[in-house]
């Protein structure tokens, strides 16, 4: 299985999809803004990543505006927030044959490219 959760309006996600040649490598793409992540999909990501916190983006604009930076969040909180607001998912998230790649650091993108 090759699946990439991304945001179509995000220039970083678009660049990464192009760099890893996701379309030609027949990866299934899911735009998380138009097709929300299901609880089952998020739970599968958590199982592979180890925690919901690893999938959570503190760079999301709403993180500070909601005052979340001043709170001690639990795994339950991270799960709830990601399901309620797609911008809290660290992007892109790719799952390739039971391996997960989260975020857009150079090392993650290179590892994803090799796995695809």
ROSEBA-328532 format. One line per field, with one value per atom (N, C-alpha, C): atom name; chain; x, y, z; residue in one letter. Coordinates in steps of 0.05 Angstrom, whole numbers, plus 5000, padded with zeros to 4 digits. Example, Ala and Ser with C-alpha at 12.3 -4.5 7.8 and 13.67 -1.06 7.14 Angstrom:
BEGIN
atomo <- [N_CA_C_N_CA_C]
cadena <- [A_A_A_A_A_A]
px <- [5264_5246_5264_5257_5273_5258]
py <- [4886_4910_4934_4955_4979_5001]
pz <- [5156_5156_5156_5142_5143_5157]
residuo <- [a_a_a_s_s_s]
***
This chain:
BEGIN
atomo <- [N_CA_C_N_CA_C_N_CA_C_N_CA_C_N_CA_C_N_CA_C_N_CA_C_N_CA_C_N_CA_C_N_CA_C_N_CA_C_N_CA_C_N_CA_C_N_CA_C_N_CA_C_N_CA_C_N_CA_C_N_CA_C_N_CA_C_N_CA_C_N_CA_C_N_CA_C_N_CA_C_N_CA_C_N_CA_C_N_CA_C_N_CA_C_N_CA_C_N_CA_C_N_CA_C_N_CA_C_N_CA_C_N_CA_C_N_CA_C_N_CA_C_N_CA_C_N_CA_C_N_CA_C_N_CA_C_N_CA_C_N_CA_C_N_CA_C_N_CA_C_N_CA_C_N_CA_C_N_CA_C_N_CA_C_N_CA_C_N_CA_C_N_CA_C_N_CA_C_N_CA_C_N_CA_C_N_CA_C_N_CA_C_N_CA_C_N_CA_C_N_CA_C_N_CA_C_N_CA_C_N_CA_C_N_CA_C_N_CA_C_N_CA_C_N_CA_C_N_CA_C_N_CA_C_N_CA_C_N_CA_C_N_CA_C_N_CA_C_N_CA_C_N_CA_C_N_CA_C_N_CA_C_N_CA_C_N_CA_C_N_CA_C_N_CA_C_N_CA_C_N_CA_C_N_CA_C_N_CA_C_N_CA_C_N_CA_C_N_CA_C_N_CA_C_N_CA_C_N_CA_C_N_CA_C_N_CA_C_N_CA_C_N_CA_C_N_CA_C_N_CA_C_N_CA_C_N_CA_C_N_CA_C_N_CA_C_N_CA_C_N_CA_C_N_CA_C_N_CA_C_N_CA_C_N_CA_C_N_CA_C_N_CA_C_N_CA_C_N_CA_C_N_CA_C_N_CA_C_N_CA_C_N_CA_C_N_CA_C_N_CA_C_N_CA_C]
cadena <- [A_A_A_A_A_A_A_A_A_A_A_A_A_A_A_A_A_A_A_A_A_A_A_A_A_A_A_A_A_A_A_A_A_A_A_A_A_A_A_A_A_A_A_A_A_A_A_A_A_A_A_A_A_A_A_A_A_A_A_A_A_A_A_A_A_A_A_A_A_A_A_A_A_A_A_A_A_A_A_A_A_A_A_A_A_A_A_A_A_A_A_A_A_A_A_A_A_A_A_A_A_A_A_A_A_A_A_A_A_A_A_A_A_A_A_A_A_A_A_A_A_A_A_A_A_A_A_A_A_A_A_A_A_A_A_A_A_A_A_A_A_A_A_A_A_A_A_A_A_A_A_A_A_A_A_A_A_A_A_A_A_A_A_A_A_A_A_A_A_A_A_A_A_A_A_A_A_A_A_A_A_A_A_A_A_A_A_A_A_A_A_A_A_A_A_A_A_A_A_A_A_A_A_A_A_A_A_A_A_A_A_A_A_A_A_A_A_A_A_A_A_A_A_A_A_A_A_A_A_A_A_A_A_A_A_A_A_A_A_A_A_A_A_A_A_A_A_A_A_A_A_A_A_A_A_A_A_A_A_A_A_A_A_A_A_A_A_A_A_A_A_A_A_A_A_A_A_A_A_A_A_A_A_A_A_A_A_A_A_A_A_A_A_A_A_A_A_A_A_A_A_A_A_A_A_A_A_A_A_A_A_A_A_A_A_A_A_A_A_A_A_A_A_A_A_A_A_A_A_A_A_A_A_A_A_A_A_A_A_A_A_A_A_A_A_A_A_A]
px <- [5017_5000_5018_5011_5025_5004_5003_4983_4996_4989_5000_4978_4978_4958_4972_4959_4971_4950_4959_4941_4947_4928_4932_4939_4930_4936_4963_4977_5003_5026_5041_5062_5084_5089_5110_5101_5075_5065_5067_5059_5060_5089_5108_5136_5146_5139_5147_5135_5109_5096_5110_5118_5132_5160_5174_5202_5203_5183_5183_5169_5158_5144_5121_5105_5084_5064_5057_5036_5046_5070_5081_5087_5091_5096_5071_5048_5021_5015_5022_5014_4986_4970_4943_4945_4933_4935_4908_4909_4885_4889_4874_4875_4858_4872_4858_4838_4839_4820_4793_4794_4769_4759_4777_4769_4782_4766_4775_4787_4806_4818_4797_4794_4775_4789_4774_4786_4803_4794_4808_4835_4835_4860_4880_4870_4887_4898_4882_4891_4913_4910_4930_4957_4955_4978_4992_4976_4987_5001_4990_5001_5029_5032_5058_5077_5067_5084_5091_5075_5080_5064_5055_5039_5024_5003_4988_5005_5020_5037_5057_5067_5086_5073_5046_5031_5021_5025_5013_5032_5021_5037_5033_5055_5054_5057_5062_5066_5039_5018_4991_4984_4973_4965_4947_4929_4909_4921_4945_4958_4961_4972_4975_4949_4934_4910_4889_4890_4872_4884_4909_4922_4932_4936_4944_4973_4989_5017_5020_4999_4999_4987_4979_4966_4983_4979_4992_4973_4979_4961_4967_4946_4949_4946_4952_4948_4919_4900_4872_4866_4878_4875_4886_4910_4922_4904_4893_4876_4851_4838_4814_4819_4841_4847_4853_4868_4874_4848_4830_4805_4787_4788_4770_4781_4807_4819_4843_4839_4859_4887_4887_4913_4931_4921_4938_4953_4948_4963_4989_5011_5037_5037_5045_5042_5068_5070_5052_5057_5038_5041_5039_5060_5060_5062_5047_5049_5056_5079_5088_5096_5079_5085_5091_5073_5075_5098_5109_5128_5114_5119_5106_5128_5121_5139_5122_5130_5115_5131_5119_5131_5147_5161_5174_5203_5216_5245_5259_5283_5298_5303_5309_5314_5289_5266_5241_5234_5237_5231_5250_5276_5295_5288_5280_5273_5247_5228_5204_5210_5228_5235_5247_5264_5276_5255_5236_5215_5196_5190_5172_5186]
py <- [4977_5000_5025_5044_5069_5091_5105_5126_5151_5174_5199_5218_5227_5246_5274_5292_5317_5339_5364_5386_5398_5397_5406_5435_5451_5480_5487_5468_5473_5469_5491_5490_5470_5467_5448_5419_5413_5386_5381_5401_5399_5393_5408_5404_5376_5367_5340_5318_5321_5301_5300_5323_5324_5312_5319_5309_5279_5267_5238_5223_5239_5228_5209_5219_5202_5192_5209_5201_5178_5180_5158_5133_5135_5112_5100_5110_5100_5101_5122_5126_5138_5128_5139_5165_5186_5212_5220_5230_5239_5268_5286_5314_5316_5322_5321_5344_5364_5386_5378_5365_5357_5330_5312_5286_5282_5287_5286_5259_5260_5235_5222_5196_5181_5173_5168_5159_5133_5116_5091_5096_5116_5123_5135_5153_5166_5145_5126_5105_5088_5082_5067_5083_5109_5126_5126_5127_5127_5101_5079_5053_5052_5063_5063_5084_5107_5129_5127_5112_5109_5127_5150_5167_5187_5198_5220_5245_5249_5273_5274_5251_5251_5260_5258_5267_5295_5307_5334_5356_5376_5399_5423_5430_5454_5480_5477_5500_5510_5495_5504_5530_5549_5575_5574_5554_5552_5542_5531_5521_5543_5565_5588_5603_5607_5623_5610_5584_5570_5567_5577_5576_5548_5531_5504_5502_5522_5523_5527_5535_5539_5516_5495_5472_5447_5429_5403_5384_5378_5362_5332_5316_5287_5274_5248_5234_5236_5235_5237_5265_5286_5313_5315_5304_5305_5292_5269_5254_5270_5281_5297_5322_5336_5360_5354_5332_5325_5318_5304_5296_5320_5339_5363_5383_5386_5407_5395_5393_5380_5394_5420_5434_5424_5410_5399_5374_5363_5340_5349_5339_5346_5334_5351_5342_5343_5326_5304_5280_5262_5236_5215_5198_5177_5150_5131_5104_5086_5073_5056_5029_5009_4982_4980_4990_4990_5007_5025_5045_5072_5089_5116_5137_5158_5181_5206_5221_5243_5269_5288_5315_5320_5343_5351_5358_5346_5350_5336_5345_5334_5304_5295_5267_5250_5260_5245_5243_5265_5264_5245_5245_5227_5198_5192_5165_5156_5174_5169_5163_5178_5175_5147_5138_5111_5089_5093_5073_5070_5092_5091_5078]
pz <- [5000_5000_5000_4983_4982_4984_5006_5010_5022_5011_5020_5027_5052_5062_5059_5045_5039_5038_5034_5030_5003_4985_4957_4955_4974_4973_4986_4995_5009_4988_4984_4964_4972_4998_5007_5000_5005_4999_4969_4953_4923_4914_4925_4918_4925_4949_4958_4940_4934_4916_4889_4879_4854_4856_4878_4882_4885_4899_4902_4880_4861_4837_4846_4864_4876_4856_4836_4817_4799_4789_4772_4787_4813_4830_4841_4831_4837_4867_4879_4907_4908_4925_4928_4944_4934_4947_4959_4984_4997_5006_4995_5003_5029_5051_5077_5081_5064_5066_5054_5031_5017_5026_5035_5045_5072_5093_5120_5128_5146_5156_5175_5171_5188_5214_5235_5260_5256_5239_5233_5219_5200_5187_5207_5224_5244_5263_5271_5290_5277_5251_5236_5235_5230_5230_5257_5278_5306_5312_5302_5307_5294_5271_5257_5267_5275_5285_5314_5330_5358_5376_5366_5383_5365_5377_5362_5362_5383_5385_5362_5353_5331_5305_5303_5280_5281_5305_5310_5302_5289_5280_5299_5311_5329_5312_5287_5269_5259_5263_5254_5267_5251_5261_5285_5285_5306_5333_5332_5356_5376_5368_5386_5390_5369_5372_5391_5393_5411_5439_5442_5468_5476_5456_5461_5471_5463_5472_5502_5515_5544_5559_5545_5558_5556_5575_5574_5560_5535_5519_5523_5523_5525_5498_5496_5470_5461_5480_5474_5462_5473_5462_5434_5429_5403_5382_5389_5371_5364_5385_5381_5364_5369_5354_5325_5319_5291_5276_5289_5276_5271_5290_5287_5267_5265_5248_5232_5206_5189_5190_5197_5197_5220_5239_5261_5253_5230_5221_5208_5218_5206_5178_5158_5131_5116_5095_5089_5106_5106_5120_5098_5095_5075_5089_5079_5089_5065_5067_5045_5058_5051_5061_5091_5107_5136_5148_5131_5141_5139_5159_5159_5157_5142_5138_5145_5166_5175_5173_5160_5159_5133_5133_5108_5112_5132_5134_5112_5106_5083_5087_5111_5117_5112_5121_5117_5087_5073_5044_5029_5036_5023_5029_5054_5062_5047_5044_5029_5000_4988_4960_4956_4975_4973_4976_4994_4999_4976_4962_4939_4916]
residuo <- [x_x_x_x_x_x_x_x_x_x_x_x_x_x_x_x_x_x_x_x_x_x_x_x_x_x_x_x_x_x_x_x_x_x_x_x_x_x_x_x_x_x_x_x_x_x_x_x_x_x_x_x_x_x_x_x_x_x_x_x_x_x_x_x_x_x_x_x_x_x_x_x_x_x_x_x_x_x_x_x_x_x_x_x_x_x_x_x_x_x_x_x_x_x_x_x_x_x_x_x_x_x_x_x_x_x_x_x_x_x_x_x_x_x_x_x_x_x_x_x_x_x_x_x_x_x_x_x_x_x_x_x_x_x_x_x_x_x_x_x_x_x_x_x_x_x_x_x_x_x_x_x_x_x_x_x_x_x_x_x_x_x_x_x_x_x_x_x_x_x_x_x_x_x_x_x_x_x_x_x_x_x_x_x_x_x_x_x_x_x_x_x_x_x_x_x_x_x_x_x_x_x_x_x_x_x_x_x_x_x_x_x_x_x_x_x_x_x_x_x_x_x_x_x_x_x_x_x_x_x_x_x_x_x_x_x_x_x_x_x_x_x_x_x_x_x_x_x_x_x_x_x_x_x_x_x_x_x_x_x_x_x_x_x_x_x_x_x_x_x_x_x_x_x_x_x_x_x_x_x_x_x_x_x_x_x_x_x_x_x_x_x_x_x_x_x_x_x_x_x_x_x_x_x_x_x_x_x_x_x_x_x_x_x_x_x_x_x_x_x_x_x_x_x_x_x_x_x_x_x_x_x_x_x_x_x_x_x_x_x_x_x_x_x_x_x_x_x]
***
